[in-house]
Every structure is written in C-alpha cells, then in structure tokens.
Amino acid sequence: MTPSTLAFIGAGNMAGSLINGLVSDGHDPSRIVAADPDETQLAAIARRTGVRTTTDNGDAVANADVLILAVKPQVLQAVARGIAPRVQAARPLVITVAAGIREAALQEWLGGGVALVRTMPNTPAMIGAGATVLHAGPEVSAEQRDTAESILRSVGLTRWVDDESQLDAVTALSGSGPAYFFLVMEAMEQAAIQLGLPVDTARLLTLQTALGAARMAIESDEEPATLRRRVTSPGGTTERAIATLEDGGLRRLFAEALTAAHDRSVELSDLLGRA
Ligand SMILES: NC(=O)c1ccc[n+]([C@@H]2O[C@H](COP(=O)([O-])OP(=O)(O)OC[C@H]3O[C@@H](n4cnc5c(N)ncnc54)[C@H](OP(=O)(O)O)[C@@H]3O)[C@@H](O)[C@H]2O)c1
C-alpha cells in the first residue's frame, strides 16, 4: 500500500488489473484517477473500484505523485508528447507498462529528466498472479523504487533488473510465457483425447495437473529437475514419455522459441522507439 496519488493514462485491461489490485490492497480509491477516451470503459472502472475518472489526460497528470502509462505501445508516443508539458511542471514518478518502449525514447517524448521506471508485467496480473520485472532509470530515488514496486506487487510477484536490455529476455520468458504453457496444455489435452478420454475429463486433468505441478515447484525447496526425477521411476511410464520429449528436441525448441521472442522484442523496440 502506498499513500501516493496515482494517475493512470489508459484505463484498459492492465490499468484495470492494477487498480483492482491497489484498491483491494487498501489504497484509497479517491487518490486514484484513470484517464481514457472511452467513457463507457471509465464508467465501468469507476463503478467497480470507486476511482475518479476523466477523459482529459492532462487533468489526470495534475496533482499526481505517480503517473502510470498504460496505453498500447503504438499510441504511447502521441500520449507522452501530449502530456509532456504537465509532466515537466509536476515532475511525478512515471511508470510505464508498455511493452517494447525503451526508456531513452520515452524520456525524449516526455521532455527529459523524468524519474522513470519501466516495467514488464504479464497477463496473469489480471487474476493477481502476475510476474512483473522492473527497471529504474538514474533519476529514480530509493523511495520512488519502493513506490513502483508496491504498485506492481498488487498484481503479483516483482523482480528488478539493473540492465534495461534484460527486459527483452524477460519479455521472451514471462511476457510471452503464459502462451507457451497454454500451448502445452492444448497439446496434452489433444493427446489425451486421442487416447480415448472424454473431452471434459482431458481438459480438467490437464489443467489441474498444470496447477499442481506449478504449485509444487513454487512451494518446494527442490529444483524442478529434482521434482521431475522423483516422479520418474526407472523403467516406468514417465521415463518413457520424458525420453520421447528429450529425443524430440524439446529443450532445443524452447531455446529457439525464447531466442526468437527475444529478437522480435529488440526489433519491435527499434521500430516503436523511432521519433
Ligand atoms: N494486458 C497485458 O497482460 C499486458 C502485459 C504486459 C504489458 N502490457 C502493456 O500494457 C499496456 C496496456 O495494455 P492493455 O492490454 O491494458 O491494453 P488496452 O486494454 O487496449 O488498454 C489501453 C487503453 O488505453 C486507451 N487509450 C487509447 N488511446 C488513449 C489516449 N490517447 N489517452 C488515454 N488512453 C488511451 C484505450 O482506449 P480505446 O480502447 O478507446 O482505444 C484503452 O482503454 C500496453 O502498452 C501493453 O504493452 C499489457
């Protein structure tokens, strides 16, 4: 919980998740304002959480200690340039959740010298189970780092990196990662149906197994490799399945997939950062 006054620019999915998390953590909704051009969206968020809303981004920036930029990356340049004079006057801590926009680009659009924290959350933030990595620019104070961390912690786990370029690897791992696990779930469910299980049973067993394995891995002091070995008896069924996955190049495939996502993240940042 933080006593700051927060302004969200963009009141879509990610802003909505953060606002829900903050309000359930006890942040006073009257000290949060959300700005968005979509009045229906604003009305829904106000009804659900009790925060103040406005269709005027400049209005939201005035009096905010913390500004959270939660618009799509493609519109961030226009939004940032639009609020730059107010940001320069008010000097809030600025937190961006926009994927692929580097700090140097955002600093330029905002007029420079801004205390800026760049974050990379992921979609499970919507249910409070997110994983967010943060990077702070040199202008950010220790107190502002704590404030940024407490805001992102309201939707899940947080971790800092010292090198901004590591956010491309984070994007490849936790940013895109939920989709990799969904794909594995799809593949396991499909294979189980082919082995004769009813669709609903195949789905339920797949999901509960994924949840159980994730919880065991998180709650255990052991590494995932140790947990895997423990359920793999010599000559048994799991050993046969794991050998099939290893022989099929599963590890190499994941290495290639994450490298491809990483490289695409760099490419997109180059594209989106153009003035
Ligand atoms: N969703 C995720 O899990 C996730 C994960 C990691 C990072 N992010 C980042 O979070 C950011 C927001 O994503 P999202 O999924 O929340 O998108 P979203 O649901 O589309 O939310 C963006 C909101 O910004 C509004 N907007 C558009 N132009 C604006 C303007 N000029 N001023 C103020 N608001 C404006 C949009 O309104 P309209 O709909 O009317 O255009 C929309 O309500 C993105 O930069 C994304 O990279 C999201």
The ligand as an SDF file (V2000), in Angstrom:
LIG
                    3D

 48 52  0  0  0  0  0  0  0  0999 V2000
   -2.5320   -6.9070  -20.9350 N   0  0  0  0  0  0  0  0  0  0  0  0
   -1.3880   -7.4340  -20.5180 C   0  0  0  0  0  0  0  0  0  0  0  0
   -1.3370   -8.5180  -19.9630 O   0  0  0  0  0  0  0  0  0  0  0  0
   -0.0880   -6.7150  -20.6630 C   0  0  0  0  0  0  0  0  0  0  0  0
    1.0970   -7.3600  -20.3350 C   0  0  0  0  0  0  0  0  0  0  0  0
    2.3020   -6.6480  -20.4310 C   0  0  0  0  0  0  0  0  0  0  0  0
    2.2770   -5.3250  -20.8380 C   0  0  0  0  0  0  0  0  0  0  0  0
    1.0830   -4.7410  -21.1630 N   0  0  0  0  0  0  0  0  0  0  0  0
    1.1040   -3.3690  -21.6260 C   0  0  0  0  0  0  0  0  0  0  0  0
    0.0630   -2.6310  -21.0240 O   0  0  0  0  0  0  0  0  0  0  0  0
   -0.3490   -1.6120  -21.9320 C   0  0  0  0  0  0  0  0  0  0  0  0
   -1.8440   -1.6140  -21.9890 C   0  0  0  0  0  0  0  0  0  0  0  0
   -2.2820   -2.8890  -22.4720 O   0  0  0  0  0  0  0  0  0  0  0  0
   -3.7640   -3.3580  -22.2580 P   0  0  0  0  0  0  0  0  0  0  0  0
   -3.8240   -4.7980  -22.5600 O   0  0  0  0  0  0  0  0  0  0  0  0
   -4.2830   -2.8430  -20.9500 O   0  0  0  0  0  0  0  0  0  0  0  0
   -4.4650   -2.5380  -23.4690 O   0  0  0  0  0  0  0  0  0  0  0  0
   -5.9340   -1.9740  -23.5620 P   0  0  0  0  0  0  0  0  0  0  0  0
   -6.8840   -2.8420  -22.7970 O   0  0  0  0  0  0  0  0  0  0  0  0
   -6.1940   -1.6940  -25.0030 O   0  0  0  0  0  0  0  0  0  0  0  0
   -5.8420   -0.5900  -22.7600 O   0  0  0  0  0  0  0  0  0  0  0  0
   -5.3250    0.5830  -23.2980 C   0  0  0  0  0  0  0  0  0  0  0  0
   -6.3280    1.6960  -23.0230 C   0  0  0  0  0  0  0  0  0  0  0  0
   -5.7500    2.9280  -23.4230 O   0  0  0  0  0  0  0  0  0  0  0  0
   -6.7760    3.7030  -24.0110 C   0  0  0  0  0  0  0  0  0  0  0  0
   -6.2580    4.7700  -24.8430 N   0  0  0  0  0  0  0  0  0  0  0  0
   -6.0570    4.7870  -26.2060 C   0  0  0  0  0  0  0  0  0  0  0  0
   -5.6010    6.0000  -26.5820 N   0  0  0  0  0  0  0  0  0  0  0  0
   -5.5010    6.7620  -25.4570 C   0  0  0  0  0  0  0  0  0  0  0  0
   -5.1190    8.0910  -25.2080 C   0  0  0  0  0  0  0  0  0  0  0  0
   -4.7120    8.9030  -26.1950 N   0  0  0  0  0  0  0  0  0  0  0  0
   -5.1430    8.5440  -23.9240 N   0  0  0  0  0  0  0  0  0  0  0  0
   -5.5400    7.7470  -22.9130 C   0  0  0  0  0  0  0  0  0  0  0  0
   -5.9430    6.4760  -23.0980 N   0  0  0  0  0  0  0  0  0  0  0  0
   -5.9120    5.9720  -24.3520 C   0  0  0  0  0  0  0  0  0  0  0  0
   -7.5430    2.6830  -24.8100 C   0  0  0  0  0  0  0  0  0  0  0  0
   -8.8000    3.2130  -25.1540 O   0  0  0  0  0  0  0  0  0  0  0  0
   -9.5260    2.6960  -26.5260 P   0  0  0  0  0  0  0  0  0  0  0  0
   -9.8490    1.2670  -26.2720 O   0  0  0  0  0  0  0  0  0  0  0  0
  -10.7050    3.5890  -26.6310 O   0  0  0  0  0  0  0  0  0  0  0  0
   -8.5000    2.8710  -27.6220 O   0  0  0  0  0  0  0  0  0  0  0  0
   -7.6300    1.5290  -23.8230 C   0  0  0  0  0  0  0  0  0  0  0  0
   -8.7360    1.6560  -22.9570 O   0  0  0  0  0  0  0  0  0  0  0  0
    0.2950   -1.9230  -23.2740 C   0  0  0  0  0  0  0  0  0  0  0  0
    1.3090   -0.9730  -23.5330 O   0  0  0  0  0  0  0  0  0  0  0  0
    0.8680   -3.2910  -23.1200 C   0  0  0  0  0  0  0  0  0  0  0  0
    2.0910   -3.4190  -23.8060 O   0  0  0  0  0  0  0  0  0  0  0  0
   -0.0980   -5.3940  -21.0840 C   0  0  0  0  0  0  0  0  0  0  0  0
  1  2  1  0
  2  3  2  0
  2  4  1  0
  4  5  1  0
  4 48  2  0
  5  6  2  0
  6  7  1  0
  7  8  2  0
  8  9  1  0
  8 48  1  0
  9 10  1  0
  9 46  1  0
 10 11  1  0
 11 12  1  0
 11 44  1  0
 12 13  1  0
 13 14  1  0
 14 15  2  0
 14 16  1  0
 14 17  1  0
 17 18  1  0
 18 19  2  0
 18 20  1  0
 18 21  1  0
 21 22  1  0
 22 23  1  0
 23 24  1  0
 23 42  1  0
 24 25  1  0
 25 26  1  0
 25 36  1  0
 26 27  1  0
 26 35  1  0
 27 28  2  0
 28 29  1  0
 29 30  1  0
 29 35  2  0
 30 31  1  0
 30 32  2  0
 32 33  1  0
 33 34  2  0
 34 35  1  0
 36 37  1  0
 36 42  1  0
 37 38  1  0
 38 39  2  0
 38 40  1  0
 38 41  1  0
 42 43  1  0
 44 45  1  0
 44 46  1  0
 46 47  1  0
M  CHG  2   8   1  16  -1
M  END
$$$$
